[in-house]
Amino acid sequence: MFNVGLIYLTLAITVHHCHEEEGVQYKKYSSADEEACVSLTVWTKSLVFSCKGFTVIGPDGSLVYRVDNYTGRPDQTLLMDGSGNPIFTICRRKKLRLVDNNWQVYEGEMGNNDISSSSKKPMFCVRKNTSMIMRTKPSVLAYVSGGILCEWGHTYTIEGSYVHRSCKILDETKRVCAEIKKKEALPGGVFFGPEVFDLVVKPGIESRFAMAIVILLDQMFS
């Protein structure tokens, strides 16, 4: 536990220093629509011992999001803010087939019984693109459709390669709303492997939505 915390502290200080050196101005996270580009650093590790998950750091070095996924709930993932408050429950839809490529994302914390007994609609649904052999470039990884988000007229496509940390979230007009990028170290600085990368969120889309997509891509392709 101490080692993980020490690594997080080192990463947070390094991230904050890198952003200061680059001289880029970022807006701090807000649950409302952002007015400026936001760059978050995603670490595919949980700060909680024996948990799998994510630690997401803001440009000021603060903890913005966290995922601490216990093995007792393999079909559900809870995205929380830095204080541990629930934001989204990500559920893999259960169907009577060997391969299930559909996920639903609900607002707040939802248990299995809550989902099965509730009439609450998901915020959005995500379907993995299974046409892996014949698809053309740029490759389509997944589609966002259904749910409350799409009732508001928003649909999205995810293209690129999550394995290589090079993805784009596109809206229905093909505008890039968010990007997953490899984190580049400064000359003579710390080198980051694939477990640490950047999530760059453009104006007009919420960071929490983009982070939920990151979690889904990790479940699909890791």
ZADO-1210 file (C-alpha; in nm, 4 decimals, padded with zeros to 6 digits):
<atoms>
<atom x="00.0000" y="00.0000" z="00.0000" code="MET" pos="1"/>
<atom x="00.2862" y="00.2342" z="00.0856" code="PHE" pos="2"/>
<atom x="00.4604" y="00.1641" z="-00.2438" code="ASN" pos="3"/>
<atom x="00.1469" y="00.2348" z="-00.4467" code="VAL" pos="4"/>
<atom x="00.0891" y="00.5608" z="-00.2605" code="GLY" pos="5"/>
<atom x="00.4495" y="00.6628" z="-00.3128" code="LEU" pos="6"/>
<atom x="00.4243" y="00.5903" z="-00.6862" code="ILE" pos="7"/>
<atom x="00.1046" y="00.7981" z="-00.7058" code="TYR" pos="8"/>
<atom x="00.2691" y="01.0872" z="-00.5241" code="LEU" pos="9"/>
<atom x="00.5677" y="01.0746" z="-00.7591" code="THR" pos="10"/>
<atom x="00.3413" y="01.0571" z="-01.0636" code="LEU" pos="11"/>
<atom x="00.1213" y="01.3450" z="-00.9422" code="ALA" pos="12"/>
<atom x="00.4232" y="01.5695" z="-00.8813" code="ILE" pos="13"/>
<atom x="00.5717" y="01.4758" z="-01.2189" code="THR" pos="14"/>
<atom x="00.2443" y="01.5394" z="-01.4047" code="VAL" pos="15"/>
<atom x="00.2007" y="01.8794" z="-01.2410" code="HIS" pos="16"/>
<atom x="00.5607" y="01.9697" z="-01.3209" code="HIS" pos="17"/>
<atom x="00.5254" y="01.8581" z="-01.6839" code="CYS" pos="18"/>
<atom x="00.2168" y="02.0749" z="-01.7380" code="HIS" pos="19"/>
<atom x="00.3900" y="02.3748" z="-01.5828" code="GLU" pos="20"/>
<atom x="00.6934" y="02.3237" z="-01.8062" code="GLU" pos="21"/>
<atom x="00.4775" y="02.2936" z="-02.1181" code="GLU" pos="22"/>
<atom x="00.3107" y="02.6265" z="-02.0352" code="GLY" pos="23"/>
<atom x="-00.0340" y="02.4979" z="-02.1330" code="VAL" pos="24"/>
<atom x="-00.3393" y="02.6459" z="-01.9654" code="GLN" pos="25"/>
<atom x="-00.6022" y="02.3948" z="-01.8567" code="TYR" pos="26"/>
<atom x="-00.9368" y="02.4399" z="-01.6893" code="LYS" pos="27"/>
<atom x="-00.9921" y="02.2444" z="-01.3686" code="LYS" pos="28"/>
<atom x="-01.2537" y="01.9668" z="-01.3815" code="TYR" pos="29"/>
<atom x="-01.6188" y="02.0593" z="-01.3549" code="SER" pos="30"/>
<atom x="-01.9221" y="01.8339" z="-01.3910" code="SER" pos="31"/>
<atom x="-02.0771" y="02.0949" z="-01.6170" code="ALA" pos="32"/>
<atom x="-01.9739" y="02.1429" z="-01.9774" code="ASP" pos="33"/>
<atom x="-01.6124" y="02.2507" z="-01.9876" code="GLU" pos="34"/>
<atom x="-01.5143" y="02.5769" z="-02.1536" code="GLU" pos="35"/>
<atom x="-01.1559" y="02.4760" z="-02.2241" code="ALA" pos="36"/>
<atom x="-00.9541" y="02.1705" z="-02.3174" code="CYS" pos="37"/>
<atom x="-00.8853" y="01.9436" z="-02.0187" code="VAL" pos="38"/>
<atom x="-00.5875" y="01.7074" z="-02.0034" code="SER" pos="39"/>
<atom x="-00.6052" y="01.4235" z="-01.7495" code="LEU" pos="40"/>
<atom x="-00.3385" y="01.1665" z="-01.6720" code="THR" pos="41"/>
<atom x="-00.4779" y="00.8125" z="-01.6470" code="VAL" pos="42"/>
<atom x="-00.2924" y="00.5457" z="-01.4497" code="TRP" pos="43"/>
<atom x="-00.4286" y="00.1919" z="-01.4888" code="THR" pos="44"/>
<atom x="-00.3774" y="00.1121" z="-01.1209" code="LYS" pos="45"/>
<atom x="-00.5965" y="00.1403" z="-00.8128" code="SER" pos="46"/>
<atom x="-00.4698" y="00.3103" z="-00.4981" code="LEU" pos="47"/>
<atom x="-00.6452" y="00.0410" z="-00.2935" code="VAL" pos="48"/>
<atom x="-00.4505" y="-00.2773" z="-00.2209" code="PHE" pos="49"/>
<atom x="-00.5859" y="-00.5955" z="-00.3905" code="SER" pos="50"/>
<atom x="-00.8099" y="-00.3945" z="-00.6251" code="CYS" pos="51"/>
<atom x="-00.7913" y="-00.3445" z="-00.9983" code="LYS" pos="52"/>
<atom x="-00.8857" y="-00.0054" z="-01.1288" code="GLY" pos="53"/>
<atom x="-00.7771" y="00.3419" z="-01.2353" code="PHE" pos="54"/>
<atom x="-00.6274" y="00.6534" z="-01.0820" code="THR" pos="55"/>
<atom x="-00.6863" y="00.9757" z="-01.2750" code="VAL" pos="56"/>
<atom x="-00.4806" y="01.2870" z="-01.2021" code="ILE" pos="57"/>
<atom x="-00.5618" y="01.6438" z="-01.3025" code="GLY" pos="58"/>
<atom x="-00.3072" y="01.8898" z="-01.4431" code="PRO" pos="59"/>
<atom x="-00.2645" y="02.0403" z="-01.0962" code="ASP" pos="60"/>
<atom x="-00.1646" y="01.7009" z="-00.9521" code="GLY" pos="61"/>
<atom x="-00.4977" y="01.6423" z="-00.7747" code="SER" pos="62"/>
<atom x="-00.6913" y="01.3152" z="-00.7744" code="LEU" pos="63"/>
<atom x="-00.9872" y="01.3652" z="-01.0113" code="VAL" pos="64"/>
<atom x="-01.1306" y="01.0147" z="-01.0642" code="TYR" pos="65"/>
<atom x="-01.0750" y="00.6696" z="-00.9204" code="ARG" pos="66"/>
<atom x="-01.1883" y="00.3149" z="-00.9869" code="VAL" pos="67"/>
<atom x="-01.1386" y="00.0454" z="-00.7235" code="ASP" pos="68"/>
<atom x="-01.2885" y="-00.2678" z="-00.8746" code="ASN" pos="69"/>
<atom x="-01.3271" y="-00.5552" z="-00.6303" code="TYR" pos="70"/>
<atom x="-01.3331" y="-00.9105" z="-00.7708" code="THR" pos="71"/>
<atom x="-01.6704" y="-00.9727" z="-00.6049" code="GLY" pos="72"/>
<atom x="-01.8442" y="-00.7566" z="-00.8686" code="ARG" pos="73"/>
<atom x="-01.6824" y="-00.8623" z="-01.1979" code="PRO" pos="74"/>
<atom x="-01.9741" y="-00.7449" z="-01.4143" code="ASP" pos="75"/>
<atom x="-01.9949" y="-00.3960" z="-01.2656" code="GLN" pos="76"/>
<atom x="-01.7466" y="-00.1111" z="-01.2399" code="THR" pos="77"/>
<atom x="-01.8022" y="00.2026" z="-01.0343" code="LEU" pos="78"/>
<atom x="-01.6449" y="00.5283" z="-01.1511" code="LEU" pos="79"/>
<atom x="-01.5941" y="00.7672" z="-00.8577" code="MET" pos="80"/>
<atom x="-01.4643" y="01.1182" z="-00.8149" code="ASP" pos="81"/>
<atom x="-01.1470" y="01.1840" z="-00.6181" code="GLY" pos="82"/>
<atom x="-01.3388" y="01.1832" z="-00.2875" code="SER" pos="83"/>
<atom x="-01.5003" y="00.8459" z="-00.3548" code="GLY" pos="84"/>
<atom x="-01.8450" y="00.9742" z="-00.4527" code="ASN" pos="85"/>
<atom x="-02.0134" y="00.7535" z="-00.7190" code="PRO" pos="86"/>
<atom x="-02.0498" y="00.8976" z="-01.0691" code="ILE" pos="87"/>
<atom x="-02.1328" y="00.6079" z="-01.3041" code="PHE" pos="88"/>
<atom x="-02.2026" y="00.2365" z="-01.2705" code="THR" pos="89"/>
<atom x="-02.0781" y="00.0514" z="-01.5784" code="ILE" pos="90"/>
<atom x="-02.2539" y="-00.2808" z="-01.6380" code="CYS" pos="91"/>
<atom x="-02.1918" y="-00.5516" z="-01.8903" code="ARG" pos="92"/>
<atom x="-02.5252" y="-00.6705" z="-02.0266" code="ARG" pos="93"/>
<atom x="-02.5964" y="-01.0370" z="-01.9644" code="LYS" pos="94"/>
<atom x="-02.7425" y="-01.2300" z="-02.2539" code="LYS" pos="95"/>
<atom x="-02.7776" y="-01.5960" z="-02.3360" code="LEU" pos="96"/>
<atom x="-02.4728" y="-01.6190" z="-02.5588" code="ARG" pos="97"/>
<atom x="-02.1023" y="-01.6875" z="-02.5239" code="LEU" pos="98"/>
<atom x="-01.9848" y="-01.3417" z="-02.6283" code="VAL" pos="99"/>
<atom x="-02.1469" y="-01.0284" z="-02.4914" code="ASP" pos="100"/>
<atom x="-02.0324" y="-00.7042" z="-02.6512" code="ASN" pos="101"/>
<atom x="-02.2761" y="-00.4585" z="-02.4964" code="ASN" pos="102"/>
<atom x="-02.2409" y="-00.2346" z="-02.1918" code="TRP" pos="103"/>
<atom x="-02.4792" y="00.0017" z="-02.0132" code="GLN" pos="104"/>
<atom x="-02.3753" y="00.3042" z="-01.8077" code="VAL" pos="105"/>
<atom x="-02.6034" y="00.4269" z="-01.5266" code="TYR" pos="106"/>
<atom x="-02.5738" y="00.7476" z="-01.3296" code="GLU" pos="107"/>
<atom x="-02.4719" y="00.7011" z="-00.9658" code="GLY" pos="108"/>
<atom x="-02.4183" y="00.3688" z="-00.7885" code="GLU" pos="109"/>
<atom x="-02.6405" y="00.0799" z="-00.8957" code="MET" pos="110"/>
<atom x="-02.6338" y="-00.2757" z="-00.7615" code="GLY" pos="111"/>
<atom x="-02.7537" y="-00.5823" z="-00.9499" code="ASN" pos="112"/>
<atom x="-03.0902" y="-00.5723" z="-00.7734" code="ASN" pos="113"/>
<atom x="-03.1247" y="-00.1992" z="-00.8379" code="ASP" pos="114"/>
<atom x="-03.0793" y="-00.2475" z="-01.2125" code="ILE" pos="115"/>
<atom x="-03.3103" y="-00.5481" z="-01.2442" code="SER" pos="116"/>
<atom x="-03.5921" y="-00.3902" z="-01.0397" code="SER" pos="117"/>
<atom x="-03.5603" y="-00.0306" z="-01.1536" code="SER" pos="118"/>
<atom x="-03.7167" y="00.1429" z="-01.4512" code="SER" pos="119"/>
<atom x="-03.4237" y="00.3848" z="-01.4571" code="LYS" pos="120"/>
<atom x="-03.2776" y="00.4249" z="-01.8034" code="LYS" pos="121"/>
<atom x="-02.9019" y="00.4057" z="-01.8604" code="PRO" pos="122"/>
<atom x="-02.7233" y="00.7298" z="-01.9414" code="MET" pos="123"/>
<atom x="-02.5797" y="00.5642" z="-02.2510" code="PHE" pos="124"/>
<atom x="-02.5022" y="00.2243" z="-02.4033" code="CYS" pos="125"/>
<atom x="-02.1822" y="00.1114" z="-02.5725" code="VAL" pos="126"/>
<atom x="-02.1416" y="-00.1690" z="-02.8251" code="ARG" pos="127"/>
<atom x="-01.8076" y="-00.3157" z="-02.9213" code="LYS" pos="128"/>
<atom x="-01.7431" y="-00.3418" z="-03.2951" code="ASN" pos="129"/>
<atom x="-01.6970" y="-00.7123" z="-03.3661" code="THR" pos="130"/>
<atom x="-01.6256" y="-00.6785" z="-03.7400" code="SER" pos="131"/>
<atom x="-01.2539" y="-00.7093" z="-03.6723" code="MET" pos="132"/>
<atom x="-01.1476" y="-00.8846" z="-03.9948" code="ILE" pos="133"/>
<atom x="-01.3097" y="-00.6800" z="-04.2721" code="MET" pos="134"/>
<atom x="-01.3168" y="-00.3336" z="-04.1179" code="ARG" pos="135"/>
<atom x="-01.1249" y="-00.0552" z="-04.2871" code="THR" pos="136"/>
<atom x="-00.9068" y="00.2181" z="-04.1422" code="LYS" pos="137"/>
<atom x="-00.9534" y="00.4246" z="-03.9399" code="PRO" pos="138"/>
<atom x="-01.0704" y="00.1286" z="-03.7320" code="SER" pos="139"/>
<atom x="-01.3925" y="00.1595" z="-03.5382" code="VAL" pos="140"/>
<atom x="-01.3602" y="00.0167" z="-03.1879" code="LEU" pos="141"/>
<atom x="-01.7072" y="00.0834" z="-03.0480" code="ALA" pos="142"/>
<atom x="-02.0326" y="00.2740" z="-03.0857" code="TYR" pos="143"/>
<atom x="-02.2171" y="00.4809" z="-02.8242" code="VAL" pos="144"/>
<atom x="-02.5944" y="00.4724" z="-02.8683" code="SER" pos="145"/>
<atom x="-02.9170" y="00.4364" z="-02.6728" code="GLY" pos="146"/>
<atom x="-02.9900" y="00.5650" z="-02.3258" code="GLY" pos="147"/>
<atom x="-03.0652" y="00.9183" z="-02.2064" code="ILE" pos="148"/>
<atom x="-02.7566" y="01.0684" z="-02.3690" code="LEU" pos="149"/>
<atom x="-02.8669" y="00.9605" z="-02.7146" code="CYS" pos="150"/>
<atom x="-03.2238" y="01.0722" z="-02.6521" code="GLU" pos="151"/>
<atom x="-03.0687" y="01.4175" z="-02.6223" code="TRP" pos="152"/>
<atom x="-02.9336" y="01.3786" z="-02.9754" code="GLY" pos="153"/>
<atom x="-02.5781" y="01.2682" z="-02.8939" code="HIS" pos="154"/>
<atom x="-02.4177" y="00.9642" z="-03.0555" code="THR" pos="155"/>
<atom x="-02.0485" y="00.8831" z="-03.0684" code="TYR" pos="156"/>
<atom x="-01.7990" y="00.6547" z="-03.2405" code="THR" pos="157"/>
<atom x="-01.4641" y="00.5461" z="-03.0963" code="ILE" pos="158"/>
<atom x="-01.1828" y="00.4923" z="-03.3465" code="GLU" pos="159"/>
<atom x="-00.8157" y="00.4011" z="-03.3269" code="GLY" pos="160"/>
<atom x="-00.6208" y="00.1568" z="-03.1100" code="SER" pos="161"/>
<atom x="-00.6595" y="00.1378" z="-02.7334" code="TYR" pos="162"/>
<atom x="-00.3718" y="-00.1093" z="-02.7064" code="VAL" pos="163"/>
<atom x="-00.1400" y="00.1522" z="-02.8601" code="HIS" pos="164"/>
<atom x="-00.3048" y="00.4312" z="-02.6590" code="ARG" pos="165"/>
<atom x="-00.4198" y="00.6156" z="-02.9693" code="SER" pos="166"/>
<atom x="-00.7985" y="00.6645" z="-02.9770" code="CYS" pos="167"/>
<atom x="-01.0472" y="00.9334" z="-03.0682" code="LYS" pos="168"/>
<atom x="-01.4073" y="00.9831" z="-02.9572" code="ILE" pos="169"/>
<atom x="-01.6025" y="01.1341" z="-03.2483" code="LEU" pos="170"/>
<atom x="-01.9505" y="01.2831" z="-03.2449" code="ASP" pos="171"/>
<atom x="-02.2085" y="01.2425" z="-03.5227" code="GLU" pos="172"/>
<atom x="-02.0399" y="01.5202" z="-03.7242" code="THR" pos="173"/>
<atom x="-01.6997" y="01.3427" z="-03.6948" code="LYS" pos="174"/>
<atom x="-01.5699" y="01.6156" z="-03.4662" code="ARG" pos="175"/>
<atom x="-01.3036" y="01.4899" z="-03.2250" code="VAL" pos="176"/>
<atom x="-01.4486" y="01.5273" z="-02.8740" code="CYS" pos="177"/>
<atom x="-01.1760" y="01.3502" z="-02.6779" code="ALA" pos="178"/>
<atom x="-00.8493" y="01.1670" z="-02.7389" code="GLU" pos="179"/>
<atom x="-00.6426" y="00.8994" z="-02.5693" code="ILE" pos="180"/>
<atom x="-00.2728" y="00.9609" z="-02.6246" code="LYS" pos="181"/>
<atom x="00.0583" y="00.8207" z="-02.5136" code="LYS" pos="182"/>
<atom x="00.2096" y="01.0340" z="-02.2421" code="LYS" pos="183"/>
<atom x="00.5311" y="01.1880" z="-02.3645" code="GLU" pos="184"/>
<atom x="00.8073" y="01.2551" z="-02.1136" code="ALA" pos="185"/>
<atom x="01.0008" y="01.5771" z="-02.1194" code="LEU" pos="186"/>
<atom x="01.3615" y="01.5599" z="-02.2448" code="PRO" pos="187"/>
<atom x="01.5612" y="01.4045" z="-01.9662" code="GLY" pos="188"/>
<atom x="01.2426" y="01.3410" z="-01.7683" code="GLY" pos="189"/>
<atom x="01.0481" y="01.0372" z="-01.6559" code="VAL" pos="190"/>
<atom x="00.9462" y="00.7782" z="-01.9169" code="PHE" pos="191"/>
<atom x="00.5859" y="00.6578" z="-01.8983" code="PHE" pos="192"/>
<atom x="00.4867" y="00.3102" z="-02.0146" code="GLY" pos="193"/>
<atom x="00.1448" y="00.2073" z="-02.1534" code="PRO" pos="194"/>
<atom x="-00.0036" y="00.1956" z="-01.8028" code="GLU" pos="195"/>
<atom x="00.0105" y="00.5773" z="-01.7919" code="VAL" pos="196"/>
<atom x="-00.1445" y="00.7870" z="-02.0678" code="PHE" pos="197"/>
<atom x="-00.3250" y="01.1150" z="-02.1396" code="ASP" pos="198"/>
<atom x="-00.6987" y="01.1676" z="-02.1786" code="LEU" pos="199"/>
<atom x="-00.7536" y="01.4993" z="-02.3565" code="VAL" pos="200"/>
<atom x="-01.1135" y="01.6247" z="-02.3430" code="VAL" pos="201"/>
<atom x="-01.2279" y="01.8936" z="-02.5853" code="LYS" pos="202"/>
<atom x="-01.4933" y="02.1634" z="-02.5181" code="PRO" pos="203"/>
<atom x="-01.8547" y="02.0501" z="-02.5265" code="GLY" pos="204"/>
<atom x="-01.8086" y="01.7073" z="-02.3654" code="ILE" pos="205"/>
<atom x="-01.7827" y="01.6069" z="-02.0015" code="GLU" pos="206"/>
<atom x="-01.4666" y="01.4495" z="-01.8633" code="SER" pos="207"/>
<atom x="-01.6652" y="01.1891" z="-01.6715" code="ARG" pos="208"/>
<atom x="-01.8196" y="01.0622" z="-01.9954" code="PHE" pos="209"/>
<atom x="-01.4773" y="01.0367" z="-02.1615" code="ALA" pos="210"/>
<atom x="-01.3353" y="00.8530" z="-01.8596" code="MET" pos="211"/>
<atom x="-01.6242" y="00.6039" z="-01.8690" code="ALA" pos="212"/>
<atom x="-01.5327" y="00.5340" z="-02.2324" code="ILE" pos="213"/>
<atom x="-01.1708" y="00.4701" z="-02.1247" code="VAL" pos="214"/>
<atom x="-01.2901" y="00.2130" z="-01.8693" code="ILE" pos="215"/>
<atom x="-01.5046" y="00.0410" z="-02.1319" code="LEU" pos="216"/>
<atom x="-01.2218" y="00.0290" z="-02.3851" code="LEU" pos="217"/>
<atom x="-00.9972" y="-00.1244" z="-02.1216" code="ASP" pos="218"/>
<atom x="-01.2557" y="-00.3964" z="-02.0565" code="GLN" pos="219"/>
<atom x="-01.2970" y="-00.4580" z="-02.4292" code="MET" pos="220"/>
<atom x="-00.9354" y="-00.4698" z="-02.5386" code="PHE" pos="221"/>
<atom x="-00.7115" y="-00.5436" z="-02.2378" code="SER" pos="222"/>
</atoms>
